[in-house]
Amino acid sequence: MVVEGGRSEAVLEFLRTLEPGQVRRGVVTSIERFGVFVDLNGADGLVRVPELAWRRFEDASEIVQVGQEVVVVVLHVDLERAQVSLSLKALQSDPWVEIARTRLGEVLTGPVTKVVPIGAFVAVADGVEGLIPISDFHGGQLPVEGQNLTVRIREINLRHHRMKLGLV
């Protein structure tokens, strides 16, 4: 039976069983520039790009593949629009919390991942980068991408996922 907007009654009934916070299995059906659609065996849900992973990536296909089975958390259900918002990231531990808990003040060596006018970003863990301000570089001589630098983790802002590093 098709109801308002072409949505089947069966899909709407399925959507009524979903609640924020539920964990569901699904299969990735398509990858778009704005996110990934997942078939929940009753309706499709969308995992938007920011909800795919904690680490940075250029394309969602670096995180999932079409046909891959995934476990997701239901974030929001909109019955009027027959839309479901999902998250993969919600089931992953936040690497920033672990670094804040165990590595503040630590000295480490990591590769420069990006050079910007205000400084250079250095990878300190998988998917976690910190900024060395330009003021730390003598004469404003910035490093090149890929160059390894020895740094100290000076500050961590968990709310904004930002980290200030200093050259050692």
N, CA and C atoms as a LAMMPS dump frame, in Angstrom:
ITEM: TIMESTEP
0
ITEM: NUMBER OF ATOMS
504
ITEM: BOX BOUNDS ff ff ff
-5.0000000000000000e+02 5.0000000000000000e+02
-5.0000000000000000e+02 5.0000000000000000e+02
-5.0000000000000000e+02 5.0000000000000000e+02
ITEM: ATOMS id mol type element x y z
1 1 1 N 0.831 -1.171 0
2 1 2 C 0 0 0
3 1 3 C 0.882 1.243 0
4 2 1 N 0.622 2.197 -0.867
5 2 2 C 1.38 3.432 -0.933
6 2 3 C 0.58 4.524 -0.251
7 3 1 N 1.26 5.287 0.601
8 3 2 C 0.605 6.383 1.312
9 3 3 C 1.18 7.702 0.833
10 4 1 N 0.818 8.776 1.494
11 4 2 C 1.239 10.121 1.139
12 4 3 C 2.71 10.185 0.734
13 5 1 N 2.982 10.876 -0.397
14 5 2 C 4.348 11.063 -0.858
15 5 3 C 4.944 9.817 -1.469
16 6 1 N 4.175 8.78 -1.711
17 6 2 C 4.682 7.566 -2.332
18 6 3 C 5.373 6.626 -1.359
19 7 1 N 5.335 6.905 -0.068
20 7 2 C 5.973 6.036 0.918
21 7 3 C 5.042 4.871 1.241
22 8 1 N 5.589 3.703 1.27
23 8 2 C 4.744 2.554 1.577
24 8 3 C 4.448 2.496 3.07
25 9 1 N 3.307 1.949 3.394
26 9 2 C 2.918 1.796 4.798
27 9 3 C 3.919 0.906 5.528
28 10 1 N 4.464 -0.086 4.833
29 10 2 C 5.434 -0.989 5.457
30 10 3 C 6.698 -0.229 5.877
31 11 1 N 7.164 0.702 5.038
32 11 2 C 8.34 1.497 5.372
33 11 3 C 8.051 2.369 6.585
34 12 1 N 6.894 3.013 6.595
35 12 2 C 6.537 3.862 7.737
36 12 3 C 6.416 3.047 9.023
37 13 1 N 5.853 1.85 8.909
38 13 2 C 5.755 0.985 10.091
39 13 3 C 7.141 0.629 10.61
40 14 1 N 8.049 0.315 9.676
41 14 2 C 9.417 -0.003 10.075
42 14 3 C 10.057 1.207 10.761
43 15 1 N 9.888 2.38 10.181
44 15 2 C 10.482 3.592 10.751
45 15 3 C 9.962 3.854 12.167
46 16 1 N 8.713 3.497 12.419
47 16 2 C 8.153 3.684 13.755
48 16 3 C 8.828 2.793 14.801
49 17 1 N 9.506 1.73 14.358
50 17 2 C 10.201 0.841 15.296
51 17 3 C 11.579 1.379 15.668
52 18 1 N 12.053 2.373 14.934
53 18 2 C 13.39 2.92 15.185
54 18 3 C 13.338 4.028 16.226
55 19 1 N 14.366 4.075 17.066
56 19 2 C 14.494 5.11 18.09
57 19 3 C 15.933 5.578 18.149
58 20 1 N 16.144 6.862 18.432
59 20 2 C 17.512 7.34 18.609
60 20 3 C 18.238 6.526 19.675
61 21 1 N 19.478 6.187 19.369
62 21 2 C 20.283 5.39 20.289
63 21 3 C 20.304 3.915 19.967
64 22 1 N 19.348 3.442 19.154
65 22 2 C 19.349 2.025 18.786
66 22 3 C 20.557 1.709 17.912
67 23 1 N 21.056 0.495 18.062
68 23 2 C 22.149 -0.01 17.24
69 23 3 C 21.552 -1.01 16.273
70 24 1 N 21.847 -0.829 14.991
71 24 2 C 21.282 -1.685 13.945
72 24 3 C 22.361 -2.131 12.978
73 25 1 N 22.119 -3.286 12.355
74 25 2 C 22.969 -3.756 11.259
75 25 3 C 22.333 -3.331 9.955
76 26 1 N 23.177 -3.052 8.979
77 26 2 C 22.685 -2.682 7.665
78 26 3 C 23.749 -2.938 6.62
79 27 1 N 23.376 -2.665 5.373
80 27 2 C 24.294 -2.864 4.254
81 27 3 C 24.397 -1.552 3.483
82 28 1 N 25.621 -1.146 3.183
83 28 2 C 25.848 0.077 2.424
84 28 3 C 25.316 -0.13 1.01
85 29 1 N 24.389 0.752 0.588
86 29 2 C 23.795 0.621 -0.747
87 29 3 C 24.358 1.624 -1.746
88 30 1 N 24.795 2.784 -1.259
89 30 2 C 25.427 3.747 -2.168
90 30 3 C 26.27 4.732 -1.378
91 31 1 N 27.262 5.278 -2.086
92 31 2 C 28.165 6.26 -1.507
93 31 3 C 28.017 7.538 -2.328
94 32 1 N 27.694 8.608 -1.634
95 32 2 C 27.513 9.915 -2.281
96 32 3 C 28.517 10.891 -1.674
97 33 1 N 28.665 12.06 -2.278
98 33 2 C 29.624 13.04 -1.753
99 33 3 C 29.234 13.537 -0.361
100 34 1 N 27.952 13.505 -0.02
101 34 2 C 27.455 14.022 1.261
102 34 3 C 27.297 12.939 2.317
103 35 1 N 27.455 11.663 1.927
104 35 2 C 27.311 10.589 2.902
105 35 3 C 27.083 9.242 2.265
106 36 1 N 26.618 8.322 3.084
107 36 2 C 26.464 6.921 2.694
108 36 3 C 25.056 6.463 3.038
109 37 1 N 24.396 5.796 2.09
110 37 2 C 23.077 5.228 2.37
111 37 3 C 23.242 3.787 2.819
112 38 1 N 22.49 3.447 3.864
113 38 2 C 22.552 2.111 4.45
114 38 3 C 21.149 1.521 4.479
115 39 1 N 21.003 0.321 3.922
116 39 2 C 19.731 -0.411 3.963
117 39 3 C 19.644 -1.108 5.312
118 40 1 N 18.627 -0.735 6.07
119 40 2 C 18.421 -1.314 7.402
120 40 3 C 17.475 -2.504 7.369
121 41 1 N 17.274 -3.056 6.19
122 41 2 C 16.379 -4.186 5.996
123 41 3 C 14.931 -3.78 6.292
124 42 1 N 14.562 -2.661 5.758
125 42 2 C 13.208 -2.157 5.948
126 42 3 C 13.095 -0.742 5.416
127 43 1 N 14.207 -0.013 5.484
128 43 2 C 14.276 1.353 4.968
129 43 3 C 15.737 1.761 4.887
130 44 1 N 15.999 2.736 4.047
131 44 2 C 17.356 3.269 3.939
132 44 3 C 17.55 4.395 4.938
133 45 1 N 18.746 4.457 5.496
134 45 2 C 19.137 5.55 6.363
135 45 3 C 20.375 6.199 5.795
136 46 1 N 20.66 7.411 6.236
137 46 2 C 21.81 8.152 5.735
138 46 3 C 22.816 8.392 6.849
139 47 1 N 24.069 8.043 6.559
140 47 2 C 25.19 8.382 7.424
141 47 3 C 25.887 9.557 6.741
142 48 1 N 25.731 10.752 7.295
143 48 2 C 26.386 11.932 6.71
144 48 3 C 27.893 11.86 6.931
145 49 1 N 28.655 12.51 6.063
146 49 2 C 30.114 12.448 6.097
147 49 3 C 30.694 12.654 7.498
148 50 1 N 30.268 13.677 8.263
149 50 2 C 30.868 13.858 9.59
150 50 3 C 30.617 12.693 10.556
151 51 1 N 29.645 11.851 10.265
152 51 2 C 29.317 10.722 11.142
153 51 3 C 29.939 9.403 10.697
154 52 1 N 30.837 9.454 9.701
155 52 2 C 31.459 8.229 9.207
156 52 3 C 32.637 7.768 10.061
157 53 1 N 33.499 8.706 10.467
158 53 2 C 34.709 8.316 11.197
159 53 3 C 35.292 9.515 11.921
160 54 1 N 36.126 9.237 12.92
161 54 2 C 36.826 10.296 13.639
162 54 3 C 37.964 10.858 12.811
163 55 1 N 38.591 10.015 12.011
164 55 2 C 39.762 10.468 11.25
165 55 3 C 39.34 11.227 10.001
166 56 1 N 40.267 12.009 9.494
167 56 2 C 40.003 12.745 8.259
168 56 3 C 40.111 11.811 7.068
169 57 1 N 39.311 12.091 6.046
170 57 2 C 39.368 11.316 4.822
171 57 3 C 38.868 12.181 3.682
172 58 1 N 39.28 11.842 2.477
173 58 2 C 38.891 12.609 1.3
174 58 3 C 37.571 12.119 0.712
175 59 1 N 37.351 10.814 0.755
176 59 2 C 36.182 10.215 0.12
177 59 3 C 35.609 9.135 1.038
178 60 1 N 34.296 9.053 1.097
179 60 2 C 33.644 8.067 1.968
180 60 3 C 34.046 6.633 1.627
181 61 1 N 34.463 6.396 0.38
182 61 2 C 34.874 5.04 -0.01
183 61 3 C 36.161 4.611 0.699
184 62 1 N 36.837 5.546 1.378
185 62 2 C 37.989 5.175 2.198
186 62 3 C 37.531 4.524 3.504
187 63 1 N 36.257 4.729 3.853
188 63 2 C 35.726 4.226 5.111
189 63 3 C 34.879 2.976 4.902
190 64 1 N 33.995 3.002 3.902
191 64 2 C 33.101 1.872 3.623
192 64 3 C 33.02 1.624 2.122
193 65 1 N 32.505 0.446 1.775
194 65 2 C 32.31 0.064 0.373
195 65 3 C 30.851 -0.354 0.167
196 66 1 N 30.352 -0.147 -1.042
197 66 2 C 28.998 -0.61 -1.367
198 66 3 C 28.947 -2.122 -1.171
199 67 1 N 27.891 -2.587 -0.496
200 67 2 C 27.734 -4.012 -0.207
201 67 3 C 28.287 -4.427 1.138
202 68 1 N 29.016 -3.561 1.788
203 68 2 C 29.609 -3.871 3.087
204 68 3 C 28.548 -3.84 4.181
205 69 1 N 28.594 -4.834 5.069
206 69 2 C 27.702 -4.829 6.226
207 69 3 C 28.319 -3.927 7.288
208 70 1 N 27.489 -3.067 7.869
209 70 2 C 27.957 -2.127 8.889
210 70 3 C 27.023 -2.157 10.089
211 71 1 N 27.534 -1.699 11.204
212 71 2 C 26.734 -1.536 12.408
213 71 3 C 26.662 -0.031 12.654
214 72 1 N 25.443 0.474 12.8
215 72 2 C 25.219 1.909 12.928
216 72 3 C 24.362 2.213 14.149
217 73 1 N 24.406 3.475 14.574
218 73 2 C 23.539 3.976 15.639
219 73 3 C 22.514 4.89 14.989
220 74 1 N 21.247 4.741 15.384
221 74 2 C 20.193 5.629 14.907
222 74 3 C 20.327 6.947 15.666
223 75 1 N 20.483 8.038 14.916
224 75 2 C 20.584 9.365 15.531
225 75 3 C 19.241 10.072 15.584
226 76 1 N 18.469 9.961 14.482
227 76 2 C 17.209 10.703 14.381
228 76 3 C 16.301 10.008 13.372
229 77 1 N 15.015 10.001 13.656
230 77 2 C 14.014 9.454 12.736
231 77 3 C 12.998 10.554 12.456
232 78 1 N 12.805 10.878 11.182
233 78 2 C 11.823 11.88 10.755
234 78 3 C 10.716 11.139 10.014
235 79 1 N 9.617 10.861 10.709
236 79 2 C 8.522 10.099 10.111
237 79 3 C 7.844 10.866 8.981
238 80 1 N 7.712 12.174 9.118
239 80 2 C 7.048 12.968 8.083
240 80 3 C 7.79 12.907 6.763
241 81 1 N 9.113 12.903 6.833
242 81 2 C 9.918 12.868 5.608
243 81 3 C 10.418 11.466 5.293
244 82 1 N 10.123 10.515 6.165
245 82 2 C 10.58 9.126 6.023
246 82 3 C 12.096 9.069 5.875
247 83 1 N 12.79 9.766 6.796
248 83 2 C 14.246 9.812 6.771
249 83 3 C 14.824 9.352 8.1
250 84 1 N 15.955 8.675 7.989
251 84 2 C 16.646 8.175 9.17
252 84 3 C 18.098 8.652 9.107
253 85 1 N 18.564 9.3 10.173
254 85 2 C 19.961 9.721 10.28
255 85 3 C 20.698 8.686 11.116
256 86 1 N 21.866 8.281 10.623
257 86 2 C 22.644 7.229 11.261
258 86 3 C 24.074 7.691 11.524
259 87 1 N 24.796 6.929 12.346
260 87 2 C 26.195 7.215 12.621
261 87 3 C 27.002 5.931 12.717
262 88 1 N 28.145 5.916 12.07
263 88 2 C 29.14 4.861 12.275
264 88 3 C 30.1 5.295 13.384
265 89 1 N 30.411 6.58 13.395
266 89 2 C 31.383 7.152 14.323
267 89 3 C 30.961 6.981 15.779
268 90 1 N 29.665 7.009 16.049
269 90 2 C 29.177 6.911 17.424
270 90 3 C 29.577 5.6 18.1
271 91 1 N 29.892 4.59 17.319
272 91 2 C 30.292 3.297 17.886
273 91 3 C 31.812 3.146 17.977
274 92 1 N 32.532 4.158 17.521
275 92 2 C 33.991 4.139 17.578
276 92 3 C 34.438 4.97 18.772
277 93 1 N 35.515 4.545 19.418
278 93 2 C 36.003 5.352 20.541
279 93 3 C 36.68 6.605 19.995
280 94 1 N 36.471 7.696 20.693
281 94 2 C 37.018 8.988 20.295
282 94 3 C 38.516 9.003 20.622
283 95 1 N 39.379 9.026 19.595
284 95 2 C 40.817 9.001 19.876
285 95 3 C 41.303 10.238 20.626
286 96 1 N 40.575 11.33 20.508
287 96 2 C 40.968 12.559 21.203
288 96 3 C 40.895 12.38 22.723
289 97 1 N 39.894 11.665 23.193
290 97 2 C 39.738 11.449 24.632
291 97 3 C 40.912 10.636 25.161
292 98 1 N 41.282 9.599 24.45
293 98 2 C 42.401 8.757 24.879
294 98 3 C 43.708 9.553 24.899
295 99 1 N 43.921 10.372 23.888
296 99 2 C 45.14 11.185 23.849
297 99 3 C 45.137 12.187 24.993
298 100 1 N 44.004 12.825 25.258
299 100 2 C 43.918 13.793 26.351
300 100 3 C 44.187 13.121 27.697
301 101 1 N 43.704 11.901 27.838
302 101 2 C 43.845 11.177 29.106
303 101 3 C 45.283 10.701 29.337
304 102 1 N 45.975 10.307 28.264
305 102 2 C 47.252 9.616 28.449
306 102 3 C 48.472 10.29 27.841
307 103 1 N 48.276 11.254 26.916
308 103 2 C 49.453 11.726 26.18
309 103 3 C 49.727 13.228 26.272
310 104 1 N 48.956 13.984 27.029
311 104 2 C 49.212 15.414 27.182
312 104 3 C 50.622 15.612 27.718
313 105 1 N 51.407 16.46 27.075
314 105 2 C 52.787 16.71 27.47
315 105 3 C 53.799 15.772 26.84
316 106 1 N 53.33 14.738 26.191
317 106 2 C 54.212 13.742 25.582
318 106 3 C 54.996 14.326 24.411
319 107 1 N 56.223 13.846 24.238
320 107 2 C 57.053 14.195 23.09
321 107 3 C 56.971 13.035 22.109
322 108 1 N 56.75 13.37 20.838
323 108 2 C 56.64 12.333 19.804
324 108 3 C 57.124 12.876 18.473
325 109 1 N 57.353 11.981 17.54
326 109 2 C 57.757 12.367 16.191
327 109 3 C 56.659 11.936 15.232
328 110 1 N 56.26 12.862 14.359
329 110 2 C 55.208 12.555 13.4
330 110 3 C 55.388 13.34 12.114
331 111 1 N 54.718 12.901 11.063
332 111 2 C 54.838 13.571 9.767
333 111 3 C 53.956 14.817 9.67
334 112 1 N 54.452 15.81 8.957
335 112 2 C 53.665 16.995 8.654
336 112 3 C 52.615 16.578 7.634
337 113 1 N 51.344 16.83 7.942
338 113 2 C 50.253 16.426 7.044
339 113 3 C 49.738 17.57 6.193
340 114 1 N 49.936 18.801 6.691
341 114 2 C 49.439 19.957 5.95
342 114 3 C 50.165 21.203 6.45
343 115 1 N 50.527 22.078 5.493
344 115 2 C 51.15 23.349 5.842
345 115 3 C 50.172 24.451 5.456
346 116 1 N 49.877 25.344 6.42
347 116 2 C 48.924 26.435 6.22
348 116 3 C 49.592 27.744 6.66
349 117 1 N 49.022 28.878 6.298
350 117 2 C 49.649 30.155 6.675
351 117 3 C 49.871 30.346 8.175
352 118 1 N 49.087 29.692 9.011
353 118 2 C 49.231 29.874 10.46
354 118 3 C 50.154 28.85 11.117
355 119 1 N 50.671 27.88 10.338
356 119 2 C 51.558 26.877 10.903
357 119 3 C 51.531 25.579 10.125
358 120 1 N 51.789 24.495 10.839
359 120 2 C 51.836 23.176 10.199
360 120 3 C 51.117 22.151 11.079
361 121 1 N 50.385 21.25 10.423
362 121 2 C 49.712 20.167 11.131
363 121 3 C 50.595 18.933 11.103
364 122 1 N 50.657 18.255 12.248
365 122 2 C 51.451 17.041 12.382
366 122 3 C 50.548 15.931 12.899
367 123 1 N 50.655 14.751 12.298
368 123 2 C 49.877 13.583 12.744
369 123 3 C 50.477 13.067 14.05
370 124 1 N 49.628 12.927 15.077
371 124 2 C 50.091 12.408 16.362
372 124 3 C 49.516 11.019 16.65
373 125 1 N 48.477 10.652 15.93
374 125 2 C 47.862 9.329 16.046
375 125 3 C 47.011 9.145 14.793
376 126 1 N 46.503 7.945 14.591
377 126 2 C 45.668 7.685 13.425
378 126 3 C 44.456 8.601 13.447
379 127 1 N 44.4 9.51 12.485
380 127 2 C 43.265 10.41 12.376
381 127 3 C 43.292 11.617 13.29
382 128 1 N 44.372 11.809 14.028
383 128 2 C 44.466 12.949 14.943
384 128 3 C 45.699 13.774 14.575
385 129 1 N 45.443 15.071 14.351
386 129 2 C 46.522 15.982 14.004
387 129 3 C 46.519 17.157 14.966
388 130 1 N 47.678 17.73 15.17
389 130 2 C 47.803 18.924 15.976
390 130 3 C 48.502 20.003 15.178
391 131 1 N 48.332 21.251 15.613
392 131 2 C 48.909 22.402 14.924
393 131 3 C 50.116 22.929 15.675
394 132 1 N 51.207 23.13 14.934
395 132 2 C 52.362 23.864 15.448
396 132 3 C 52.199 25.275 14.915
397 133 1 N 52.033 26.261 15.79
398 133 2 C 51.845 27.637 15.311
399 133 3 C 53.085 28.143 14.581
400 134 1 N 52.871 29.042 13.636
401 134 2 C 53.977 29.592 12.845
402 134 3 C 55.022 30.253 13.724
403 135 1 N 54.602 30.782 14.873
404 135 2 C 55.536 31.451 15.782
405 135 3 C 56.604 30.498 16.332
406 136 1 N 56.37 29.199 16.268
407 136 2 C 57.358 28.221 16.733
408 136 3 C 58.472 27.975 15.725
409 137 1 N 58.276 28.4 14.496
410 137 2 C 59.276 28.165 13.454
411 137 3 C 60.196 29.374 13.344
412 138 1 N 61.498 29.138 13.425
413 138 2 C 62.487 30.221 13.36
414 138 3 C 62.436 30.891 11.999
415 139 1 N 62.255 32.207 12.009
416 139 2 C 62.232 32.971 10.77
417 139 3 C 61.045 32.646 9.889
418 140 1 N 60.013 31.999 10.458
419 140 2 C 58.829 31.667 9.673
420 140 3 C 59.066 30.581 8.641
421 141 1 N 60.176 29.857 8.742
422 141 2 C 60.488 28.781 7.797
423 141 3 C 59.648 27.556 8.127
424 142 1 N 58.601 27.357 7.341
425 142 2 C 57.705 26.223 7.58
426 142 3 C 58.269 24.947 6.968
427 143 1 N 57.942 23.803 7.555
428 143 2 C 58.396 22.527 6.999
429 143 3 C 57.592 22.174 5.745
430 144 1 N 57.923 21.052 5.142
431 144 2 C 57.184 20.582 3.966
432 144 3 C 56.35 19.365 4.36
433 145 1 N 55.268 19.138 3.637
434 145 2 C 54.43 17.959 3.908
435 145 3 C 55.267 16.696 3.809
436 146 1 N 55.038 15.784 4.739
437 146 2 C 55.764 14.522 4.769
438 146 3 C 56.993 14.552 5.66
439 147 1 N 57.502 15.747 5.96
440 147 2 C 58.674 15.887 6.818
441 147 3 C 58.32 15.465 8.237
442 148 1 N 59.188 14.693 8.882
443 148 2 C 58.96 14.286 10.266
444 148 3 C 59.478 15.358 11.213
445 149 1 N 58.664 15.684 12.218
446 149 2 C 59.041 16.66 13.223
447 149 3 C 58.844 16.059 14.609
448 150 1 N 59.712 16.447 15.536
449 150 2 C 59.566 16.041 16.926
450 150 3 C 58.852 17.177 17.648
451 151 1 N 57.747 16.827 18.298
452 151 2 C 56.872 17.824 18.905
453 151 3 C 56.448 17.39 20.31
454 152 1 N 55.942 18.37 21.074
455 152 2 C 55.351 18.086 22.382
456 152 3 C 53.872 18.474 22.296
457 153 1 N 52.997 17.639 22.856
458 153 2 C 51.569 17.955 22.893
459 153 3 C 51.367 18.952 24.035
460 154 1 N 51.072 20.228 23.677
461 154 2 C 50.956 21.307 24.664
462 154 3 C 49.544 21.457 25.213
463 155 1 N 48.566 21.517 24.319
464 155 2 C 47.18 21.751 24.723
465 155 3 C 46.251 20.884 23.898
466 156 1 N 45.13 20.49 24.516
467 156 2 C 44.104 19.72 23.805
468 156 3 C 42.746 20.327 24.144
469 157 1 N 41.962 20.6 23.122
470 157 2 C 40.596 21.084 23.297
471 157 3 C 39.67 19.98 22.794
472 158 1 N 39.075 19.233 23.725
473 158 2 C 38.216 18.106 23.343
474 158 3 C 36.938 18.557 22.646
475 159 1 N 36.368 19.662 23.075
476 159 2 C 35.116 20.133 22.483
477 159 3 C 35.269 20.415 20.987
478 160 1 N 36.376 21.035 20.609
479 160 2 C 36.575 21.421 19.214
480 160 3 C 37.539 20.501 18.463
481 161 1 N 38.028 19.457 19.139
482 161 2 C 38.996 18.533 18.549
483 161 3 C 40.167 19.289 17.929
484 162 1 N 40.81 20.071 18.789
485 162 2 C 41.984 20.833 18.373
486 162 3 C 43.12 20.547 19.343
487 163 1 N 44.329 20.567 18.783
488 163 2 C 45.504 20.281 19.579
489 163 3 C 46.613 21.258 19.189
490 164 1 N 47.251 21.834 20.201
491 164 2 C 48.388 22.715 19.967
492 164 3 C 49.655 21.951 20.286
493 165 1 N 50.575 21.966 19.339
494 165 2 C 51.851 21.299 19.501
495 165 3 C 52.966 22.333 19.563
496 166 1 N 54.097 21.937 20.091
497 166 2 C 55.276 22.785 20.106
498 166 3 C 56.483 22 19.621
499 167 1 N 57.348 22.666 18.907
500 167 2 C 58.584 22.018 18.456
501 167 3 C 59.468 21.716 19.656
502 168 1 N 60.168 20.6 19.591
503 168 2 C 61.096 20.221 20.666
504 168 3 C 62.499 20.433 20.165
